[in-house]
Amino acid sequence: MVQKKMSTHGAVNIPVQMRRSMGLQPKDVIELEEKDGALILRPREIRCAFCGTDEDVLKLKGKGICVSCLAKAQERKGEGNED
């Protein structure tokens, strides 16, 4: 659990570790929902963790990967590269 203080304007900074684990990038649109007294925050659109696009993105183990980057990764795996 992380505790943050709200600014006088009602803003709260999201720690970098949480932004990274959620795949959030600057200027991303997020959705906020109040449910049973809790505030739920989630990305509106998921982005590719590799190239940053929001087009043709699949969710894999909680992260976004676009079809193009997935194809490149599969090619590299076939070549035996592990970078």
PDB file of N, CA, C and O in Angstrom:
ATOM      1  N   MET A   1       0.850  -1.178   0.000  1.00  0.00           N
ATOM      2  CA  MET A   1       0.000   0.000   0.000  1.00  0.00           C
ATOM      3  C   MET A   1       0.894   1.238   0.000  1.00  0.00           C
ATOM      4  O   MET A   1       1.926   1.278   0.669  1.00  0.00           O
ATOM      5  N   VAL A   2       0.481   2.232  -0.753  1.00  0.00           N
ATOM      6  CA  VAL A   2       1.191   3.502  -0.844  1.00  0.00           C
ATOM      7  C   VAL A   2       0.248   4.597  -0.367  1.00  0.00           C
ATOM      8  O   VAL A   2      -0.929   4.606  -0.727  1.00  0.00           O
ATOM      9  N   GLN A   3       0.762   5.521   0.443  1.00  0.00           N
ATOM     10  CA  GLN A   3      -0.042   6.657   0.880  1.00  0.00           C
ATOM     11  C   GLN A   3       0.470   7.912   0.184  1.00  0.00           C
ATOM     12  O   GLN A   3       1.675   8.159   0.140  1.00  0.00           O
ATOM     13  N   LYS A   4      -0.447   8.698  -0.355  1.00  0.00           N
ATOM     14  CA  LYS A   4      -0.100   9.945  -1.041  1.00  0.00           C
ATOM     15  C   LYS A   4      -0.991  11.058  -0.488  1.00  0.00           C
ATOM     16  O   LYS A   4      -2.139  10.817  -0.114  1.00  0.00           O
ATOM     17  N   LYS A   5      -0.457  12.265  -0.440  1.00  0.00           N
ATOM     18  CA  LYS A   5      -1.225  13.422   0.006  1.00  0.00           C
ATOM     19  C   LYS A   5      -1.796  14.138  -1.214  1.00  0.00           C
ATOM     20  O   LYS A   5      -1.088  14.369  -2.195  1.00  0.00           O
ATOM     21  N   MET A   6      -3.071  14.485  -1.150  1.00  0.00           N
ATOM     22  CA  MET A   6      -3.727  15.190  -2.240  1.00  0.00           C
ATOM     23  C   MET A   6      -3.317  16.662  -2.214  1.00  0.00           C
ATOM     24  O   MET A   6      -3.217  17.262  -1.144  1.00  0.00           O
ATOM     25  N   SER A   7      -3.079  17.243  -3.394  1.00  0.00           N
ATOM     26  CA  SER A   7      -2.719  18.658  -3.476  1.00  0.00           C
ATOM     27  C   SER A   7      -3.939  19.522  -3.174  1.00  0.00           C
ATOM     28  O   SER A   7      -5.058  19.020  -3.059  1.00  0.00           O
ATOM     29  N   THR A   8      -3.706  20.832  -3.046  1.00  0.00           N
ATOM     30  CA  THR A   8      -4.820  21.753  -2.778  1.00  0.00           C
ATOM     31  C   THR A   8      -5.810  21.792  -3.943  1.00  0.00           C
ATOM     32  O   THR A   8      -6.953  22.218  -3.773  1.00  0.00           O
ATOM     33  N   HIS A   9      -5.371  21.345  -5.133  1.00  0.00           N
ATOM     34  CA  HIS A   9      -6.251  21.305  -6.306  1.00  0.00           C
ATOM     35  C   HIS A   9      -6.892  19.928  -6.503  1.00  0.00           C
ATOM     36  O   HIS A   9      -7.615  19.714  -7.476  1.00  0.00           O
ATOM     37  N   GLY A  10      -6.631  19.000  -5.585  1.00  0.00           N
ATOM     38  CA  GLY A  10      -7.227  17.671  -5.675  1.00  0.00           C
ATOM     39  C   GLY A  10      -6.417  16.678  -6.487  1.00  0.00           C
ATOM     40  O   GLY A  10      -6.894  15.574  -6.750  1.00  0.00           O
ATOM     41  N   ALA A  11      -5.199  17.038  -6.895  1.00  0.00           N
ATOM     42  CA  ALA A  11      -4.354  16.154  -7.706  1.00  0.00           C
ATOM     43  C   ALA A  11      -3.584  15.182  -6.816  1.00  0.00           C
ATOM     44  O   ALA A  11      -3.207  15.502  -5.689  1.00  0.00           O
ATOM     45  N   VAL A  12      -3.363  13.985  -7.359  1.00  0.00           N
ATOM     46  CA  VAL A  12      -2.572  12.962  -6.687  1.00  0.00           C
ATOM     47  C   VAL A  12      -1.588  12.405  -7.704  1.00  0.00           C
ATOM     48  O   VAL A  12      -1.979  12.047  -8.815  1.00  0.00           O
ATOM     49  N   ASN A  13      -0.317  12.329  -7.333  1.00  0.00           N
ATOM     50  CA  ASN A  13       0.694  11.735  -8.215  1.00  0.00           C
ATOM     51  C   ASN A  13       0.670  10.218  -8.062  1.00  0.00           C
ATOM     52  O   ASN A  13       0.563   9.697  -6.952  1.00  0.00           O
ATOM     53  N   ILE A  14       0.771   9.517  -9.188  1.00  0.00           N
ATOM     54  CA  ILE A  14       0.823   8.059  -9.181  1.00  0.00           C
ATOM     55  C   ILE A  14       2.291   7.654  -9.220  1.00  0.00           C
ATOM     56  O   ILE A  14       3.012   8.069 -10.128  1.00  0.00           O
ATOM     57  N   PRO A  15       2.757   6.851  -8.254  1.00  0.00           N
ATOM     58  CA  PRO A  15       4.169   6.446  -8.230  1.00  0.00           C
ATOM     59  C   PRO A  15       4.583   5.762  -9.533  1.00  0.00           C
ATOM     60  O   PRO A  15       3.796   5.055 -10.162  1.00  0.00           O
ATOM     61  N   VAL A  16       5.851   5.995  -9.924  1.00  0.00           N
ATOM     62  CA  VAL A  16       6.363   5.485 -11.196  1.00  0.00           C
ATOM     63  C   VAL A  16       6.236   3.965 -11.302  1.00  0.00           C
ATOM     64  O   VAL A  16       5.921   3.453 -12.376  1.00  0.00           O
ATOM     65  N   GLN A  17       6.475   3.240 -10.217  1.00  0.00           N
ATOM     66  CA  GLN A  17       6.370   1.778 -10.273  1.00  0.00           C
ATOM     67  C   GLN A  17       4.952   1.339 -10.645  1.00  0.00           C
ATOM     68  O   GLN A  17       4.771   0.384 -11.402  1.00  0.00           O
ATOM     69  N   MET A  18       3.960   2.032 -10.116  1.00  0.00           N
ATOM     70  CA  MET A  18       2.563   1.703 -10.422  1.00  0.00           C
ATOM     71  C   MET A  18       2.235   2.077 -11.861  1.00  0.00           C
ATOM     72  O   MET A  18       1.561   1.322 -12.561  1.00  0.00           O
ATOM     73  N   ARG A  19       2.713   3.256 -12.313  1.00  0.00           N
ATOM     74  CA  ARG A  19       2.454   3.649 -13.705  1.00  0.00           C
ATOM     75  C   ARG A  19       3.058   2.638 -14.666  1.00  0.00           C
ATOM     76  O   ARG A  19       2.422   2.244 -15.643  1.00  0.00           O
ATOM     77  N   ARG A  20       4.282   2.221 -14.387  1.00  0.00           N
ATOM     78  CA  ARG A  20       4.938   1.248 -15.265  1.00  0.00           C
ATOM     79  C   ARG A  20       4.215  -0.087 -15.269  1.00  0.00           C
ATOM     80  O   ARG A  20       4.019  -0.686 -16.326  1.00  0.00           O
ATOM     81  N   SER A  21       3.819  -0.556 -14.096  1.00  0.00           N
ATOM     82  CA  SER A  21       3.160  -1.863 -14.046  1.00  0.00           C
ATOM     83  C   SER A  21       1.802  -1.843 -14.742  1.00  0.00           C
ATOM     84  O   SER A  21       1.328  -2.873 -15.222  1.00  0.00           O
ATOM     85  N   MET A  22       1.174  -0.659 -14.793  1.00  0.00           N
ATOM     86  CA  MET A  22      -0.113  -0.515 -15.485  1.00  0.00           C
ATOM     87  C   MET A  22       0.055  -0.116 -16.946  1.00  0.00           C
ATOM     88  O   MET A  22      -0.918  -0.086 -17.699  1.00  0.00           O
ATOM     89  N   GLY A  23       1.288   0.190 -17.348  1.00  0.00           N
ATOM     90  CA  GLY A  23       1.535   0.610 -18.725  1.00  0.00           C
ATOM     91  C   GLY A  23       1.089   2.029 -19.011  1.00  0.00           C
ATOM     92  O   GLY A  23       0.854   2.378 -20.168  1.00  0.00           O
ATOM     93  N   LEU A  24       0.967   2.860 -17.975  1.00  0.00           N
ATOM     94  CA  LEU A  24       0.540   4.255 -18.157  1.00  0.00           C
ATOM     95  C   LEU A  24       1.699   5.113 -18.616  1.00  0.00           C
ATOM     96  O   LEU A  24       2.821   4.983 -18.125  1.00  0.00           O
ATOM     97  N   GLN A  25       1.418   5.992 -19.564  1.00  0.00           N
ATOM     98  CA  GLN A  25       2.410   6.912 -20.100  1.00  0.00           C
ATOM     99  C   GLN A  25       1.870   8.332 -19.997  1.00  0.00           C
ATOM    100  O   GLN A  25       0.658   8.526 -19.904  1.00  0.00           O
ATOM    101  N   PRO A  26       2.761   9.335 -20.013  1.00  0.00           N
ATOM    102  CA  PRO A  26       2.286  10.723 -19.927  1.00  0.00           C
ATOM    103  C   PRO A  26       1.194  11.015 -20.969  1.00  0.00           C
ATOM    104  O   PRO A  26       1.272  10.578 -22.117  1.00  0.00           O
ATOM    105  N   LYS A  27       0.208  11.743 -20.543  1.00  0.00           N
ATOM    106  CA  LYS A  27      -0.942  12.172 -21.350  1.00  0.00           C
ATOM    107  C   LYS A  27      -1.933  11.065 -21.670  1.00  0.00           C
ATOM    108  O   LYS A  27      -2.874  11.297 -22.429  1.00  0.00           O
ATOM    109  N   ASP A  28      -1.755   9.854 -21.110  1.00  0.00           N
ATOM    110  CA  ASP A  28      -2.754   8.796 -21.292  1.00  0.00           C
ATOM    111  C   ASP A  28      -4.051   9.219 -20.609  1.00  0.00           C
ATOM    112  O   ASP A  28      -4.032   9.923 -19.599  1.00  0.00           O
ATOM    113  N   VAL A  29      -5.159   8.789 -21.160  1.00  0.00           N
ATOM    114  CA  VAL A  29      -6.461   9.024 -20.555  1.00  0.00           C
ATOM    115  C   VAL A  29      -6.748   7.861 -19.618  1.00  0.00           C
ATOM    116  O   VAL A  29      -6.583   6.697 -19.984  1.00  0.00           O
ATOM    117  N   ILE A  30      -7.182   8.190 -18.403  1.00  0.00           N
ATOM    118  CA  ILE A  30      -7.516   7.145 -17.444  1.00  0.00           C
ATOM    119  C   ILE A  30      -8.990   7.258 -17.074  1.00  0.00           C
ATOM    120  O   ILE A  30      -9.590   8.325 -17.196  1.00  0.00           O
ATOM    121  N   GLU A  31      -9.560   6.158 -16.625  1.00  0.00           N
ATOM    122  CA  GLU A  31     -10.939   6.138 -16.150  1.00  0.00           C
ATOM    123  C   GLU A  31     -10.910   6.057 -14.632  1.00  0.00           C
ATOM    124  O   GLU A  31     -10.110   5.318 -14.058  1.00  0.00           O
ATOM    125  N   LEU A  32     -11.787   6.821 -13.982  1.00  0.00           N
ATOM    126  CA  LEU A  32     -11.940   6.778 -12.539  1.00  0.00           C
ATOM    127  C   LEU A  32     -13.355   6.341 -12.215  1.00  0.00           C
ATOM    128  O   LEU A  32     -14.314   6.796 -12.839  1.00  0.00           O
ATOM    129  N   GLU A  33     -13.482   5.462 -11.241  1.00  0.00           N
ATOM    130  CA  GLU A  33     -14.796   4.971 -10.834  1.00  0.00           C
ATOM    131  C   GLU A  33     -14.825   4.858  -9.315  1.00  0.00           C
ATOM    132  O   GLU A  33     -13.867   4.381  -8.706  1.00  0.00           O
ATOM    133  N   GLU A  34     -15.905   5.290  -8.712  1.00  0.00           N
ATOM    134  CA  GLU A  34     -16.085   5.123  -7.275  1.00  0.00           C
ATOM    135  C   GLU A  34     -16.970   3.902  -7.074  1.00  0.00           C
ATOM    136  O   GLU A  34     -18.051   3.801  -7.655  1.00  0.00           O
ATOM    137  N   LYS A  35     -16.504   2.982  -6.248  1.00  0.00           N
ATOM    138  CA  LYS A  35     -17.273   1.765  -6.005  1.00  0.00           C
ATOM    139  C   LYS A  35     -17.108   1.357  -4.546  1.00  0.00           C
ATOM    140  O   LYS A  35     -16.001   1.057  -4.098  1.00  0.00           O
ATOM    141  N   ASP A  36     -18.191   1.348  -3.828  1.00  0.00           N
ATOM    142  CA  ASP A  36     -18.202   0.950  -2.411  1.00  0.00           C
ATOM    143  C   ASP A  36     -17.180   1.722  -1.586  1.00  0.00           C
ATOM    144  O   ASP A  36     -16.504   1.146  -0.734  1.00  0.00           O
ATOM    145  N   GLY A  37     -17.066   3.015  -1.835  1.00  0.00           N
ATOM    146  CA  GLY A  37     -16.153   3.860  -1.075  1.00  0.00           C
ATOM    147  C   GLY A  37     -14.704   3.797  -1.518  1.00  0.00           C
ATOM    148  O   GLY A  37     -13.847   4.423  -0.893  1.00  0.00           O
ATOM    149  N   ALA A  38     -14.402   3.055  -2.584  1.00  0.00           N
ATOM    150  CA  ALA A  38     -13.037   2.953  -3.101  1.00  0.00           C
ATOM    151  C   ALA A  38     -12.971   3.644  -4.462  1.00  0.00           C
ATOM    152  O   ALA A  38     -13.945   3.657  -5.215  1.00  0.00           O
ATOM    153  N   LEU A  39     -11.825   4.207  -4.759  1.00  0.00           N
ATOM    154  CA  LEU A  39     -11.598   4.838  -6.057  1.00  0.00           C
ATOM    155  C   LEU A  39     -10.834   3.861  -6.938  1.00  0.00           C
ATOM    156  O   LEU A  39      -9.746   3.414  -6.575  1.00  0.00           O
ATOM    157  N   ILE A  40     -11.394   3.530  -8.088  1.00  0.00           N
ATOM    158  CA  ILE A  40     -10.773   2.594  -9.025  1.00  0.00           C
ATOM    159  C   ILE A  40     -10.252   3.389 -10.214  1.00  0.00           C
ATOM    160  O   ILE A  40     -10.984   4.176 -10.814  1.00  0.00           O
ATOM    161  N   LEU A  41      -8.991   3.181 -10.548  1.00  0.00           N
ATOM    162  CA  LEU A  41      -8.334   3.882 -11.644  1.00  0.00           C
ATOM    163  C   LEU A  41      -7.851   2.832 -12.640  1.00  0.00           C
ATOM    164  O   LEU A  41      -7.241   1.836 -12.251  1.00  0.00           O
ATOM    165  N   ARG A  42      -8.122   3.055 -13.914  1.00  0.00           N
ATOM    166  CA  ARG A  42      -7.648   2.121 -14.941  1.00  0.00           C
ATOM    167  C   ARG A  42      -7.395   2.880 -16.242  1.00  0.00           C
ATOM    168  O   ARG A  42      -8.033   3.898 -16.511  1.00  0.00           O
ATOM    169  N   PRO A  43      -6.448   2.370 -17.055  1.00  0.00           N
ATOM    170  CA  PRO A  43      -6.203   3.021 -18.348  1.00  0.00           C
ATOM    171  C   PRO A  43      -7.436   2.907 -19.232  1.00  0.00           C
ATOM    172  O   PRO A  43      -8.102   1.872 -19.243  1.00  0.00           O
ATOM    173  N   ARG A  44      -7.739   3.959 -19.966  1.00  0.00           N
ATOM    174  CA  ARG A  44      -8.882   3.922 -20.893  1.00  0.00           C
ATOM    175  C   ARG A  44      -8.549   3.046 -22.093  1.00  0.00           C
ATOM    176  O   ARG A  44      -9.360   2.232 -22.534  1.00  0.00           O
ATOM    177  N   GLU A  45      -7.352   3.229 -22.605  1.00  0.00           N
ATOM    178  CA  GLU A  45      -6.887   2.415 -23.732  1.00  0.00           C
ATOM    179  C   GLU A  45      -5.523   1.867 -23.365  1.00  0.00           C
ATOM    180  O   GLU A  45      -4.682   2.587 -22.827  1.00  0.00           O
ATOM    181  N   ILE A  46      -5.305   0.624 -23.649  1.00  0.00           N
ATOM    182  CA  ILE A  46      -4.007   0.028 -23.357  1.00  0.00           C
ATOM    183  C   ILE A  46      -3.060   0.300 -24.517  1.00  0.00           C
ATOM    184  O   ILE A  46      -3.469   0.278 -25.678  1.00  0.00           O
ATOM    185  N   ARG A  47      -1.787   0.558 -24.200  1.00  0.00           N
ATOM    186  CA  ARG A  47      -0.770   0.836 -25.214  1.00  0.00           C
ATOM    187  C   ARG A  47       0.210  -0.318 -25.291  1.00  0.00           C
ATOM    188  O   ARG A  47       0.323  -1.117 -24.361  1.00  0.00           O
ATOM    189  N   CYS A  48       0.908  -0.398 -26.395  1.00  0.00           N
ATOM    190  CA  CYS A  48       1.982  -1.371 -26.551  1.00  0.00           C
ATOM    191  C   CYS A  48       3.141  -0.933 -25.659  1.00  0.00           C
ATOM    192  O   CYS A  48       3.586   0.213 -25.732  1.00  0.00           O
ATOM    193  N   ALA A  49       3.625  -1.837 -24.826  1.00  0.00           N
ATOM    194  CA  ALA A  49       4.728  -1.536 -23.912  1.00  0.00           C
ATOM    195  C   ALA A  49       6.039  -1.330 -24.653  1.00  0.00           C
ATOM    196  O   ALA A  49       6.984  -0.788 -24.080  1.00  0.00           O
ATOM    197  N   PHE A  50       6.123  -1.747 -25.913  1.00  0.00           N
ATOM    198  CA  PHE A  50       7.359  -1.657 -26.674  1.00  0.00           C
ATOM    199  C   PHE A  50       7.423  -0.421 -27.572  1.00  0.00           C
ATOM    200  O   PHE A  50       8.427   0.292 -27.567  1.00  0.00           O
ATOM    201  N   CYS A  51       6.373  -0.161 -28.334  1.00  0.00           N
ATOM    202  CA  CYS A  51       6.422   0.965 -29.282  1.00  0.00           C
ATOM    203  C   CYS A  51       5.485   2.112 -28.907  1.00  0.00           C
ATOM    204  O   CYS A  51       5.601   3.201 -29.469  1.00  0.00           O
ATOM    205  N   GLY A  52       4.559   1.894 -27.972  1.00  0.00           N
ATOM    206  CA  GLY A  52       3.685   2.958 -27.500  1.00  0.00           C
ATOM    207  C   GLY A  52       2.406   3.170 -28.286  1.00  0.00           C
ATOM    208  O   GLY A  52       1.602   4.028 -27.922  1.00  0.00           O
ATOM    209  N   THR A  53       2.195   2.414 -29.355  1.00  0.00           N
ATOM    210  CA  THR A  53       0.968   2.588 -30.144  1.00  0.00           C
ATOM    211  C   THR A  53      -0.252   2.114 -29.353  1.00  0.00           C
ATOM    212  O   THR A  53      -0.135   1.301 -28.435  1.00  0.00           O
ATOM    213  N   ASP A  54      -1.418   2.634 -29.722  1.00  0.00           N
ATOM    214  CA  ASP A  54      -2.655   2.149 -29.115  1.00  0.00           C
ATOM    215  C   ASP A  54      -3.545   1.456 -30.154  1.00  0.00           C
ATOM    216  O   ASP A  54      -4.732   1.233 -29.919  1.00  0.00           O
ATOM    217  N   GLU A  55      -2.954   1.122 -31.303  1.00  0.00           N
ATOM    218  CA  GLU A  55      -3.692   0.436 -32.366  1.00  0.00           C
ATOM    219  C   GLU A  55      -3.346  -1.050 -32.388  1.00  0.00           C
ATOM    220  O   GLU A  55      -2.177  -1.413 -32.264  1.00  0.00           O
ATOM    221  N   ASP A  56      -4.341  -1.902 -32.544  1.00  0.00           N
ATOM    222  CA  ASP A  56      -4.178  -3.359 -32.627  1.00  0.00           C
ATOM    223  C   ASP A  56      -3.371  -3.899 -31.450  1.00  0.00           C
ATOM    224  O   ASP A  56      -2.429  -4.668 -31.635  1.00  0.00           O
ATOM    225  N   VAL A  57      -3.749  -3.489 -30.231  1.00  0.00           N
ATOM    226  CA  VAL A  57      -3.013  -3.900 -29.031  1.00  0.00           C
ATOM    227  C   VAL A  57      -3.740  -5.042 -28.339  1.00  0.00           C
ATOM    228  O   VAL A  57      -4.949  -4.993 -28.117  1.00  0.00           O
ATOM    229  N   LEU A  58      -2.971  -6.070 -28.005  1.00  0.00           N
ATOM    230  CA  LEU A  58      -3.465  -7.222 -27.262  1.00  0.00           C
ATOM    231  C   LEU A  58      -2.945  -7.120 -25.836  1.00  0.00           C
ATOM    232  O   LEU A  58      -1.932  -6.466 -25.589  1.00  0.00           O
ATOM    233  N   LYS A  59      -3.633  -7.761 -24.898  1.00  0.00           N
ATOM    234  CA  LYS A  59      -3.177  -7.771 -23.527  1.00  0.00           C
ATOM    235  C   LYS A  59      -2.520  -9.126 -23.262  1.00  0.00           C
ATOM    236  O   LYS A  59      -3.118 -10.175 -23.501  1.00  0.00           O
ATOM    237  N   LEU A  60      -1.280  -9.088 -22.763  1.00  0.00           N
ATOM    238  CA  LEU A  60      -0.528 -10.308 -22.490  1.00  0.00           C
ATOM    239  C   LEU A  60       0.103 -10.173 -21.112  1.00  0.00           C
ATOM    240  O   LEU A  60       0.975  -9.330 -20.899  1.00  0.00           O
ATOM    241  N   LYS A  61      -0.342 -11.005 -20.182  1.00  0.00           N
ATOM    242  CA  LYS A  61       0.161 -10.968 -18.796  1.00  0.00           C
ATOM    243  C   LYS A  61       0.078  -9.564 -18.205  1.00  0.00           C
ATOM    244  O   LYS A  61       1.010  -9.104 -17.545  1.00  0.00           O
ATOM    245  N   GLY A  62      -1.043  -8.888 -18.446  1.00  0.00           N
ATOM    246  CA  GLY A  62      -1.287  -7.576 -17.877  1.00  0.00           C
ATOM    247  C   GLY A  62      -0.626  -6.419 -18.603  1.00  0.00           C
ATOM    248  O   GLY A  62      -0.789  -5.268 -18.197  1.00  0.00           O
ATOM    249  N   LYS A  63       0.108  -6.691 -19.655  1.00  0.00           N
ATOM    250  CA  LYS A  63       0.795  -5.653 -20.434  1.00  0.00           C
ATOM    251  C   LYS A  63       0.210  -5.606 -21.835  1.00  0.00           C
ATOM    252  O   LYS A  63      -0.415  -6.564 -22.289  1.00  0.00           O
ATOM    253  N   GLY A  64       0.415  -4.481 -22.520  1.00  0.00           N
ATOM    254  CA  GLY A  64      -0.044  -4.348 -23.890  1.00  0.00           C
ATOM    255  C   GLY A  64       1.078  -4.671 -24.859  1.00  0.00           C
ATOM    256  O   GLY A  64       2.233  -4.314 -24.630  1.00  0.00           O
ATOM    257  N   ILE A  65       0.729  -5.348 -25.943  1.00  0.00           N
ATOM    258  CA  ILE A  65       1.678  -5.591 -27.031  1.00  0.00           C
ATOM    259  C   ILE A  65       0.896  -5.543 -28.338  1.00  0.00           C
ATOM    260  O   ILE A  65      -0.126  -6.211 -28.490  1.00  0.00           O
ATOM    261  N   CYS A  66       1.393  -4.743 -29.278  1.00  0.00           N
ATOM    262  CA  CYS A  66       0.681  -4.615 -30.555  1.00  0.00           C
ATOM    263  C   CYS A  66       1.029  -5.805 -31.451  1.00  0.00           C
ATOM    264  O   CYS A  66       2.013  -6.507 -31.218  1.00  0.00           O
ATOM    265  N   VAL A  67       0.230  -6.011 -32.446  1.00  0.00           N
ATOM    266  CA  VAL A  67       0.405  -7.132 -33.364  1.00  0.00           C
ATOM    267  C   VAL A  67       1.769  -7.069 -34.044  1.00  0.00           C
ATOM    268  O   VAL A  67       2.407  -8.102 -34.249  1.00  0.00           O
ATOM    269  N   SER A  68       2.221  -5.868 -34.393  1.00  0.00           N
ATOM    270  CA  SER A  68       3.503  -5.703 -35.062  1.00  0.00           C
ATOM    271  C   SER A  68       4.665  -6.106 -34.151  1.00  0.00           C
ATOM    272  O   SER A  68       5.549  -6.847 -34.581  1.00  0.00           O
ATOM    273  N   CYS A  69       4.678  -5.636 -32.912  1.00  0.00           N
ATOM    274  CA  CYS A  69       5.757  -5.982 -31.980  1.00  0.00           C
ATOM    275  C   CYS A  69       5.706  -7.465 -31.615  1.00  0.00           C
ATOM    276  O   CYS A  69       6.748  -8.087 -31.405  1.00  0.00           O
ATOM    277  N   LEU A  70       4.510  -8.032 -31.538  1.00  0.00           N
ATOM    278  CA  LEU A  70       4.380  -9.461 -31.264  1.00  0.00           C
ATOM    279  C   LEU A  70       5.007 -10.270 -32.390  1.00  0.00           C
ATOM    280  O   LEU A  70       5.710 -11.249 -32.138  1.00  0.00           O
ATOM    281  N   ALA A  71       4.751  -9.861 -33.642  1.00  0.00           N
ATOM    282  CA  ALA A  71       5.331 -10.566 -34.790  1.00  0.00           C
ATOM    283  C   ALA A  71       6.855 -10.462 -34.773  1.00  0.00           C
ATOM    284  O   ALA A  71       7.550 -11.438 -35.056  1.00  0.00           O
ATOM    285  N   LYS A  72       7.376  -9.269 -34.440  1.00  0.00           N
ATOM    286  CA  LYS A  72       8.831  -9.092 -34.357  1.00  0.00           C
ATOM    287  C   LYS A  72       9.422  -9.982 -33.265  1.00  0.00           C
ATOM    288  O   LYS A  72      10.477 -10.586 -33.460  1.00  0.00           O
ATOM    289  N   ALA A  73       8.754 -10.064 -32.128  1.00  0.00           N
ATOM    290  CA  ALA A  73       9.235 -10.900 -31.025  1.00  0.00           C
ATOM    291  C   ALA A  73       9.235 -12.371 -31.422  1.00  0.00           C
ATOM    292  O   ALA A  73      10.154 -13.111 -31.071  1.00  0.00           O
ATOM    293  N   GLN A  74       8.210 -12.793 -32.151  1.00  0.00           N
ATOM    294  CA  GLN A  74       8.146 -14.183 -32.593  1.00  0.00           C
ATOM    295  C   GLN A  74       9.253 -14.483 -33.597  1.00  0.00           C
ATOM    296  O   GLN A  74       9.818 -15.577 -33.588  1.00  0.00           O
ATOM    297  N   GLU A  75       9.568 -13.517 -34.466  1.00  0.00           N
ATOM    298  CA  GLU A  75      10.669 -13.687 -35.422  1.00  0.00           C
ATOM    299  C   GLU A  75      11.992 -13.854 -34.687  1.00  0.00           C
ATOM    300  O   GLU A  75      12.782 -14.745 -35.000  1.00  0.00           O
ATOM    301  N   ARG A  76      12.223 -12.989 -33.712  1.00  0.00           N
ATOM    302  CA  ARG A  76      13.473 -13.036 -32.940  1.00  0.00           C
ATOM    303  C   ARG A  76      13.586 -14.333 -32.160  1.00  0.00           C
ATOM    304  O   ARG A  76      14.675 -14.894 -32.038  1.00  0.00           O
ATOM    305  N   LYS A  77      12.471 -14.811 -31.633  1.00  0.00           N
ATOM    306  CA  LYS A  77      12.494 -16.076 -30.892  1.00  0.00           C
ATOM    307  C   LYS A  77      12.891 -17.216 -31.820  1.00  0.00           C
ATOM    308  O   LYS A  77      13.633 -18.115 -31.426  1.00  0.00           O
ATOM    309  N   GLY A  78      12.398 -17.177 -33.044  1.00  0.00           N
ATOM    310  CA  GLY A  78      12.746 -18.196 -34.037  1.00  0.00           C
ATOM    311  C   GLY A  78      14.212 -18.156 -34.418  1.00  0.00           C
ATOM    312  O   GLY A  78      14.782 -19.168 -34.826  1.00  0.00           O
ATOM    313  N   GLU A  79      14.833 -16.972 -34.285  1.00  0.00           N
ATOM    314  CA  GLU A  79      16.252 -16.811 -34.599  1.00  0.00           C
ATOM    315  C   GLU A  79      17.142 -17.199 -33.419  1.00  0.00           C
ATOM    316  O   GLU A  79      18.364 -17.272 -33.556  1.00  0.00           O
ATOM    317  N   GLY A  80      16.527 -17.449 -32.258  1.00  0.00           N
ATOM    318  CA  GLY A  80      17.297 -17.838 -31.089  1.00  0.00           C
ATOM    319  C   GLY A  80      17.833 -16.664 -30.279  1.00  0.00           C
ATOM    320  O   GLY A  80      18.636 -16.870 -29.369  1.00  0.00           O
ATOM    321  N   ASN A  81      17.412 -15.435 -30.583  1.00  0.00           N
ATOM    322  CA  ASN A  81      17.851 -14.255 -29.822  1.00  0.00           C
ATOM    323  C   ASN A  81      17.015 -14.122 -28.577  1.00  0.00           C
ATOM    324  O   ASN A  81      15.822 -14.427 -28.593  1.00  0.00           O
ATOM    325  N   GLU A  82      17.618 -13.675 -27.502  1.00  0.00           N
ATOM    326  CA  GLU A  82      16.879 -13.498 -26.260  1.00  0.00           C
ATOM    327  C   GLU A  82      16.921 -12.067 -25.766  1.00  0.00           C
ATOM    328  O   GLU A  82      16.636 -11.836 -24.591  1.00  0.00           O
ATOM    329  N   ASP A  83      17.266 -11.079 -26.608  1.00  0.00           N
ATOM    330  CA  ASP A  83      17.353  -9.670 -26.189  1.00  0.00           C
ATOM    331  C   ASP A  83      15.984  -9.143 -25.912  1.00  0.00           C
ATOM    332  O   ASP A  83      15.833  -7.978 -25.546  1.00  0.00           O
TER     333      ASP A  83
END
